[in-house]
Amino acid sequence: MFGPNPTALGGSSHLFTMWEHSFAGAIYMLIGCFVYVTCGATAVMLSRQNTQPRRKYTTLIYFLLACIAVNGANPFHAASCMAGKWIFGETGCIACGFYGFLAGISQIWCLFAFCVERYIATNFKSFYKTIPSIYYTLTVLTMIGIGLFWAFMPILGWSQYGLESPGTSCSIDYSVATEHYQSLLISMSLVTYGAPLMGSYWAVSKAMTALKNTPEEERIKDTHLLSEEQLTALAATFIPVALISWSGFAYIALYAAFTNKGAYISNLAGTLPPLMAKFGCTLYPIFIFLARVRTMPKVSIKKL
């Protein structure tokens, strides 16, 4: 089930030097540290807000925590990059691949939940204000459950986990495009990438339409840290970020599935998808900060 990936042993057109491996490891660590600090601080800040409804930012907080989870394995990737090879063995590789699937899929579906919440908040306002706490608990459990389902599939025999082309990280073994691999990746592309992002787009477009029909005096009353307009705008911004940041994995997976040339993917092409997915997580707290700064009340100099 686990063995040397041909790509990591020379099947690709270019093999990383130790300097290039170390550089990739440094990027993993920098991205990880930035995401841990910014997403964590933003989640804490939002959790301390006194809002109506009381759990107005709960789904957004779950999404930020999912972004932290996406970068949770960065220290293992960074350490392996510094060594120039995967140093945590077969069990560690399977565990890392499992964790990556769980975190990544859960994050995309958490974004879907955040966008659906915007649809409910703008189109069913009375219901939104009375949503019970159990809704948010069931939401996060459902998102994690979806991630767990797909993460277990390779362990149960639907494809398998293995080394990625640089030989320093683990995911689905795309060096051999078996029928199991092809069916898994095509199914995942539809269910865990295409469907939630398309659903997110639909929900946000409906939310924006509802906001346009909301009276101005009602919108002015929303004086929370992030208004419903801002939350909906953030959701609309998050969708293309997620679409682009996860597109690298989608392309590599489908390319290997349809061409059976996964063993010839270069080290650079194999390194970019995980870095893209992790780098995308750095943008979400930045957009939240910008949304808040642009609407902060101006301080009058005469009052100082």
Beta strands, then each sheet from edge to edge (+ up, - down):
strand 1: 161-163
strand 2: 170-172
sheet 1: 1+ 2-
end
